[in-house]
């Protein structure tokens, strides 16, 4: 299977490889695995609390060339975005940008899932999470 030029470019010159301190309160970390192949992707965002914008992102991916290219691409795409805008990034856009063949679509899904996990982690750590059901005290 031939990789597209864009996949090869990201694979050979991956952007934003690395990691932030996981205990930095401005960082959200998403770690996801692909059941289909066992590949693993860790993607981190660092958010500017004053603006709410993602100011930096890093990744480490143990996986195929398409997974590495997908994660490299999304670390570029999320920079400067709000959390909600980052959640709007779809794997179909990643697959289209990288011209991934059908057999490699799950690699782009991994990148979308990693962003979602990183945003959820950030929100949870900041206490912004996730609507909890309201429990009313039982009537005496
Ligand atoms: Fe599984 Fe690419 S082959 S992430």
Boltz pocket constraint, residues with backbone or C-beta under 6 A from the ligand:
constraints:
  - pocket:
      binder: B
      contacts: [[A, 34], [A, 36], [A, 37], [A, 38], [A, 39], [A, 63], [A, 64], [A, 65], [A, 66], [A, 67], [A, 103], [A, 104], [A, 106], [A, 107], [A, 110]]
      max_distance: 6.0
